[in-house]
Amino acid sequence: MKESKKDKKPLPWWRRILLGLIVLAIALIGVTMLAGYFFKRQLGSEITKISKAGEPIRFSDLEVSQLPNNSSEDAVGYYVDAMMSLSPERIANFSNANAFYRQNILSLTLEQFPSDMREQLSQSISNFQPALMRFDKGATLPLYNFNLGIKQGRDVCIKRLGHIQVSTYLLSLRTLNLFLEGKEDVAAQSIINMLKFARVFETYPIMFLQPHRGLLIGLACEDIYLLLERGKISEEILAKLQQMVSESIHENDLERMFFAERAYQIEVGRNLFSQDIVSKLLASDIPDIPERINLPTTSRGRLKLRYLARQFFQDMSKLIKSSRKPWPAPFEVIEGDASQPPSQKARLLTNAGFSVNIVAEILAAVRNTATAIAIKRYYLSEGKLPDRLENLLGKYIDIIPVDPFTGKSLIYHQKEESFIIYSAGPNRKDDGGMILLTSDGKKPLDRGFRLHTKKQ
């Protein structure tokens, strides 16, 4: 006889638990596979949207220009040879000497400087004269797609940045030395050549490189301030210097930085995308950069990474849109909702905030410097300071310079024998021209220059 339903024994508890676990595991695997497929397709969709919009998806799309077939020379070889002849181990010595000279150059004469330091600097400049000559030769040539080592990995890139940093300090030291020797026009040309060297950052302007770019341009602007304060420079050189410093940063540099950062992440995360996306949109010969994104081996880890990558592209789209708006709009997306706890903000927005501030600092320094040169030119021509910046329009500047931190005009005040031009700085409020370091060594609240006028 068949066993009745009443006589059927229930499964033991351990079998029921085991069966439940098996069902749960199958469900989890199914959900993970489905979510993985979903995020992968969303990633593909994000890349496809970028491609359809005509926006850069590779570093090659960001190249400033292509090398003409009929050109036999460009600055790359000269810059590489000059940089590689300078050891990054000299950075501390060059940096300390640079700081000492900068601090005392306006108050001490050539004879008052410590003789041992002067001799050491002169000897260093003499020893590295071949490298300086290569930098100067490179400044006279176009620069095409300088390789910073980004595609070879972070370690290679950091090493090359060390060579760039020591080169920056050496170029600035030469300028200060020329200024002390009374060769102001030659010192101005040295600054121009130093600003030309900043072109090495143009092909790969990712966020990681902005502090190094800021150091180079910032030191050049400080050197210009010293020349304006006590140097005797010809009108021709002043006009050339003004043009060069104005061209050291472009209006779309913030957008290009975000484009480059996104292209970098696309290249690094190629194997996060499906093969058809890769073959259609990404170059097959791009080397992996494993230290930027370490791909996990588990399905759960890959799922999380794909989710974060999707979030990255969505946040980056917001940043790129904001970068096309007038300053200070780019800060708004980064700051977001003030009520949102910092722990809940995306890491990209936090990192981008730091980089946007650096770009704004560079832009403020460049605009302050170019405007200060224009005011100096006006003074030399008219014999007096302009009452307001509008007096410079037409002959000395094309538009009133805008403070990137406020979106308003740079702040200008003048007295009979001095003037101040400054930006409100990162706190985005006018602190009355507080442009000097505080007593505890912190950065000034405002950013700018105070110059005394002495008719040449």
C-alpha positions in Angstrom: 0.0 0.0 0.0 1.1 3.5 -0.7 2.2 5.6 2.3 -0.4 8.1 3.2 0.4 11.8 3.5 -0.2 11.6 7.2 2.4 8.8 7.5 5.1 10.8 5.4 7.9 12.0 7.6 9.2 15.6 7.3 12.8 16.2 6.1 15.3 16.4 9.0 16.2 19.9 10.1 19.7 19.7 8.8 18.5 18.8 5.3 16.1 21.6 5.3 18.8 24.1 6.3 21.1 22.6 3.6 18.4 22.9 1.0 17.8 26.5 2.0 21.4 27.3 1.7 21.7 25.8 -1.7 18.6 27.8 -2.9 20.1 31.0 -1.4 23.5 30.3 -3.0 21.9 29.8 -6.4 19.8 33.0 -5.9 22.9 35.0 -4.9 24.9 33.7 -7.9 22.0 34.5 -10.1 21.6 38.0 -8.7 25.4 38.6 -8.9 25.6 37.5 -12.5 22.6 39.6 -13.4 23.9 42.7 -11.5 27.4 42.1 -13.1 25.8 42.0 -16.6 23.7 45.1 -15.7 26.6 47.2 -14.5 28.8 46.0 -17.4 26.1 47.1 -19.9 25.7 50.4 -18.0 29.5 50.9 -18.3 29.3 50.3 -22.0 26.4 52.7 -22.2 28.4 55.4 -20.5 31.4 54.9 -22.8 29.1 54.9 -25.8 27.5 58.2 -24.7 31.0 59.7 -24.5 31.9 58.5 -27.9 28.7 59.7 -29.5 29.2 63.2 -27.9 32.6 63.4 -29.6 34.4 63.7 -26.3 37.9 62.2 -25.7 38.1 58.6 -24.7 41.8 58.1 -25.2 44.9 60.2 -24.4 45.6 60.4 -28.1 42.3 62.4 -28.4 43.8 65.0 -26.1 47.0 65.6 -28.1 47.6 69.3 -28.6 48.7 68.8 -32.2 50.3 66.2 -34.5 53.9 66.4 -35.6 54.0 67.6 -39.2 55.7 65.3 -41.7 58.0 68.1 -42.9 59.2 68.9 -39.4 62.6 67.5 -38.4 62.8 69.1 -34.9 60.7 69.6 -31.8 61.4 70.4 -28.2 60.9 66.8 -26.8 64.5 65.6 -27.3 66.0 68.8 -25.8 63.7 68.7 -22.8 64.3 65.0 -22.1 68.1 65.3 -22.4 68.1 68.4 -20.1 65.8 66.8 -17.5 67.6 63.4 -17.4 71.0 65.2 -16.7 69.5 66.6 -13.4 69.3 64.2 -10.5 66.1 64.5 -8.3 68.4 64.1 -5.3 69.3 67.8 -5.8 65.7 69.0 -5.2 66.1 69.8 -1.5 69.3 71.8 -2.1 67.8 73.7 -5.0 64.5 74.3 -3.2 66.3 75.6 -0.1 68.5 77.9 -2.1 65.5 79.1 -4.1 63.6 80.0 -0.9 66.5 81.9 0.6 67.1 83.9 -2.5 63.4 84.7 -2.9 63.1 85.8 0.7 66.1 88.2 0.6 66.5 89.3 -3.0 64.5 92.5 -2.6 66.3 93.6 0.6 70.0 92.5 -0.1 72.3 93.6 -2.8 74.6 91.2 -4.7 77.5 92.0 -2.4 75.4 91.4 0.7 74.5 87.8 -0.2 76.6 85.1 1.6 79.6 84.6 -0.6 79.7 80.9 -0.1 76.1 80.5 -1.2 76.7 82.8 -4.2 79.7 80.8 -5.2 77.9 77.5 -4.8 74.9 78.7 -6.9 77.2 80.2 -9.6 79.1 76.9 -9.7 75.8 74.9 -10.0 74.6 77.1 -12.8 77.9 76.7 -14.5 77.9 72.9 -14.1 74.4 72.6 -15.5 74.9 75.2 -18.3 74.6 72.4 -21.0 71.2 71.4 -19.5 70.0 75.1 -19.4 71.1 75.6 -23.0 68.9 72.6 -24.0 65.9 74.0 -22.1 66.5 77.3 -23.9 66.7 75.6 -27.3 63.5 73.6 -26.5 61.7 76.9 -25.7 62.2 78.0 -29.3 60.6 74.9 -30.8 57.1 73.5 -30.8 56.4 70.6 -28.4 54.5 67.6 -29.5 53.0 65.0 -27.1 55.6 65.0 -24.3 55.6 61.5 -22.6 55.3 61.9 -18.8 55.3 58.2 -18.3 51.6 57.9 -17.5 51.1 54.9 -19.6 54.1 53.2 -18.1 52.7 53.4 -14.6 52.8 55.6 -11.5 56.3 54.6 -10.5 57.8 55.7 -13.9 55.6 58.9 -13.9 56.8 59.9 -10.3 60.4 59.4 -11.4 60.0 61.7 -14.3 58.1 64.2 -12.2 61.2 64.3 -10.0 63.3 65.3 -12.9 60.7 68.0 -13.8 60.7 69.4 -10.3 64.5 69.7 -10.0 64.5 71.3 -13.5 61.9 73.8 -12.3 64.0 74.9 -9.3 67.1 75.2 -11.5 65.4 77.4 -14.1 64.1 79.6 -11.3 67.5 79.9 -9.6 69.0 81.0 -12.9 66.4 83.7 -13.2 67.1 84.9 -9.6 70.9 84.9 -10.2 70.5 86.9 -13.4 68.3 89.4 -11.6 70.9 89.8 -8.9 73.5 90.5 -11.6 71.4 93.3 -12.9 70.5 91.5 -16.2 66.7 92.0 -15.9 65.8 91.5 -19.6 67.8 88.3 -19.7 66.1 87.2 -16.5 62.7 87.9 -18.1 63.6 85.8 -21.1 64.6 83.0 -18.6 61.1 83.2 -17.1 59.6 83.0 -20.6 61.6 79.9 -21.3 60.5 78.4 -17.9 56.9 79.0 -18.8 57.4 77.3 -22.2 58.7 74.3 -20.3 55.2 74.0 -18.6 53.9 72.7 -21.9 55.1 69.2 -20.8 51.9 68.9 -18.8 49.5 69.6 -21.7 49.1 66.2 -23.3 48.3 64.3 -20.0 46.7 66.9 -17.7 45.3 64.4 -15.2 44.5 65.5 -11.6 47.6 63.8 -10.2 49.8 66.1 -12.1 48.2 69.5 -11.2 50.3 70.2 -8.1 53.5 69.8 -10.1 52.2 72.1 -12.8 51.2 74.6 -10.2 54.7 74.6 -8.7 56.3 75.4 -12.1 53.8 78.2 -13.0 53.6 79.5 -9.5 57.4 79.9 -9.2 57.5 81.7 -12.6 54.8 84.1 -11.4 56.7 84.8 -8.2 59.9 85.5 -10.2 57.9 87.9 -12.4 56.7 89.7 -9.2 60.4 90.2 -8.1 61.3 91.6 -11.5 58.4 94.0 -11.5 59.1 95.1 -8.0 62.8 96.1 -8.5 63.8 95.3 -12.0 64.2 97.6 -15.0 62.6 95.8 -17.9 62.0 97.1 -21.4 58.4 97.6 -22.7 59.0 95.1 -25.4 60.0 92.4 -22.9 57.2 93.3 -20.5 54.6 92.9 -23.3 56.2 89.5 -24.3 56.2 88.4 -20.7 52.6 89.4 -20.2 51.5 87.4 -23.3 53.5 84.3 -22.2 52.2 84.2 -18.7 48.6 84.7 -20.0 49.0 81.7 -22.4 50.4 79.4 -19.7 46.9 78.4 -18.8 43.8 78.2 -21.0 40.2 78.8 -20.4 39.3 75.1 -21.1 42.1 73.6 -18.9 39.7 72.5 -16.2 37.6 70.6 -18.8 40.7 69.1 -20.3 41.8 67.9 -16.9 38.5 66.0 -16.4 38.7 64.7 -20.0 42.2 63.4 -19.3 41.2 61.8 -16.0 38.3 60.0 -17.6 40.4 58.8 -20.5 43.0 57.5 -18.0 40.4 55.5 -16.1 39.0 54.1 -19.4 42.4 52.9 -20.4 43.2 51.5 -17.0 39.9 49.7 -16.7 39.7 48.2 -20.2 39.0 44.7 -18.9 35.9 45.9 -17.0 34.1 46.3 -20.3 32.7 43.7 -22.6 34.9 42.8 -25.5 32.7 44.3 -28.1 32.9 47.7 -26.3 36.7 47.4 -26.1 37.2 46.5 -29.7 34.9 49.3 -30.9 36.0 52.1 -28.6 39.4 51.4 -27.0 42.8 50.9 -28.6 44.1 47.4 -28.3 47.8 48.4 -27.7 47.3 50.5 -24.6 49.3 49.0 -21.8 47.7 48.2 -18.4 48.5 50.3 -15.4 47.7 47.9 -12.6 48.7 50.2 -9.7 45.8 52.5 -10.5 43.0 49.9 -10.4 43.8 46.5 -8.9 41.3 44.1 -10.4 39.8 41.7 -7.8 39.6 38.0 -8.4 36.1 37.4 -6.9 32.8 38.0 -8.6 31.7 40.2 -5.7 34.8 42.3 -6.0 34.4 42.8 -9.7 30.8 43.6 -9.2 31.7 46.3 -6.7 34.4 47.7 -9.0 32.0 47.9 -11.9 29.5 49.7 -9.8 32.2 52.2 -8.6 33.4 52.6 -12.2 29.8 53.4 -13.3 29.5 55.9 -10.5 32.8 57.5 -11.6 31.6 58.1 -15.1 28.3 59.6 -13.9 30.1 61.9 -11.5 32.7 62.8 -14.1 29.9 63.8 -16.5 28.7 66.3 -13.8 32.2 67.7 -13.3 32.7 68.1 -17.1 29.4 70.0 -17.4 30.3 72.2 -14.5 33.8 72.9 -16.0 32.1 74.5 -19.0 30.4 77.1 -16.8 31.9 80.4 -15.7 33.8 80.4 -12.4 33.0 79.7 -9.6 30.4 77.2 -10.9 32.9 74.3 -10.9 33.0 74.4 -7.1 29.2 73.9 -6.7 29.2 70.3 -8.0 32.2 69.4 -5.8 30.7 70.9 -2.7 27.3 69.5 -3.4 24.7 69.4 -0.6 26.3 71.0 2.5 24.1 68.9 4.7 25.6 65.7 3.3 28.2 64.1 5.6 31.7 64.0 4.0 31.8 60.2 4.5 28.9 59.8 2.0 30.5 61.9 -0.7 32.0 60.1 -3.7 35.8 59.8 -3.5 36.1 61.3 -7.0 34.4 64.5 -5.9 36.7 64.8 -3.0 39.8 64.3 -5.1 38.4 66.6 -7.8 37.8 69.3 -5.2 41.5 69.4 -4.4 42.4 69.5 -8.1 39.9 72.2 -9.0 41.3 74.3 -6.2 44.8 73.9 -7.6 43.6 74.9 -11.1 41.9 77.9 -9.6 45.1 78.9 -7.7 47.1 78.6 -10.9 44.5 80.7 -12.8 44.4 83.3 -10.1 48.2 83.5 -10.0 48.4 83.9 -13.8 45.7 86.5 -14.0 47.2 88.5 -11.1 50.6 88.4 -12.7 49.4 89.3 -16.2 47.4 92.2 -14.8 50.3 93.4 -12.6 52.4 93.5 -15.8 49.7 95.5 -17.6 49.5 98.0 -14.7 53.3 98.3 -14.8 53.2 99.0 -18.5 50.5 101.6 -18.0 52.5 103.3 -15.3 55.6 103.5 -17.4 53.6 104.9 -20.3 51.3 107.3 -18.5 53.5 108.2 -15.5 50.7 107.3 -13.1 48.7 104.3 -11.9 45.3 103.5 -13.4 42.4 104.5 -11.3 40.7 101.2 -12.0 41.3 98.2 -14.2 39.0 99.4 -16.9 41.6 102.0 -17.8 43.8 99.1 -19.1 41.3 98.0 -21.6 42.2 98.2 -25.3 46.0 98.8 -25.1 47.1 96.6 -22.2 44.3 94.0 -21.7 41.4 92.7 -23.7 39.0 91.9 -20.9 38.8 92.6 -17.2 40.3 89.6 -15.5 38.0 87.5 -13.4 38.8 86.0 -10.0 38.1 82.2 -10.4 37.2 81.9 -6.7 34.4 84.5 -6.9 33.5 85.0 -10.6 34.0 88.7 -10.0 36.8 91.0 -11.1 40.1 90.7 -9.5 40.4 93.2 -6.6 42.6 96.3 -7.3 43.6 99.2 -5.1 46.2 101.8 -5.7 47.9 104.6 -3.8 50.4 107.2 -5.0 53.4 104.9 -5.0 52.0 101.3 -4.8 49.2 99.1 -5.9 47.8 95.7 -4.9 46.1 93.2 -7.2 44.6 90.1 -5.7 42.1 87.2 -5.7 39.8 86.4 -2.8 41.4 83.0 -2.5 39.9 79.6 -1.5 37.7 81.0 1.2 36.1 83.1 -1.6 35.8 86.3 0.4 37.8 89.5 0.4 40.0 89.6 3.5 41.3 93.1 2.7 44.3 92.1 0.8 45.8 89.6 3.3 48.4 88.3 0.8 51.3 87.7 3.2 52.1 84.5 5.1 50.6 84.4 8.5 52.7 84.4 11.6 52.3 80.6 12.0 53.5 80.1 8.4 50.1 79.3 6.9 49.1 80.4 3.4 47.6 83.9 3.1 43.9 84.3 3.0 44.0 86.3 -0.3 46.2 85.6 -3.3 48.0 88.4 -5.1 50.8 91.0 -5.3 51.6 94.4 -3.7 54.0 96.3 -5.9 55.7 99.7 -5.5 56.0 101.9 -8.5 59.4 103.3 -9.5 59.5 105.0 -12.8 62.4 103.7 -14.8 
